[in-house]
Amino acid sequence: MTHVFAPPRQPSLPIKGSAQLFPIHRIYCVGRNYAEHAREMGSDPDREPPFFFQKNADNVLTSGELPYPPQTSDLHFEIELVVALKSGGASIKAADALSHVYGYAVGLDMTRRDLQNAAKKTGRPWEVGKAFERSAPCTPIVPASAIGHPNAGAIWIDVNGERRQTGDLKQMIWDIPHQIEFLSGLFELAAGDLIFTGTPAGVGSTKRGDRLKGHVDGVGDLDVVVV
Ligand code: MN
């Protein structure tokens, strides 16, 4: 059987040190996973279980230029550690979770904050604020076989040379094994899934011409210009 039109291109990420590509299945994102960021968003980090939203696999951006998206005047950066799965399943226990991880990357959860805030006020879904074209800039994936499984280390972003967000991976409220445990209780995780693991405090607005340079210790550096 053939398709009625050409199937869409498989979204994928480069892998550092490899000629092979990592094919993306789904993109999950964890909300408010660093206490100081939860507070700046107006919630109490000590009382809430993790919650999740999704972006689309084809929202990933691998080049250095991020076109300013339509319908917003408040485009925010959120620097995040990204987990890339090589296998999955349902009801994964935290103790087994890291055996499903292929590697890690540095990503941006770009957010149309004005549209997200309007959705929050009216109880509407977040996709218009979160899951738009090129809303997930991401570095190549570094395999865990090369770097291990980072659970501490600096995460930061500079905008035009000025430090705007800074934190440490160990400040995550829910660590990566527990994120995978929670997520796999809600969804069947699969090879190719990416998890954006939340952002530290200091999120802010960006405009055309800004240069965003993000970093996670031991994982990589992201370099994006908003155009
Ligand atoms: Mn985020």
Residues whose N, C-alpha, C, O or C-beta is under 5 A from the ligand:
A	BS01	MN	V30 E78 D109 G198 T199
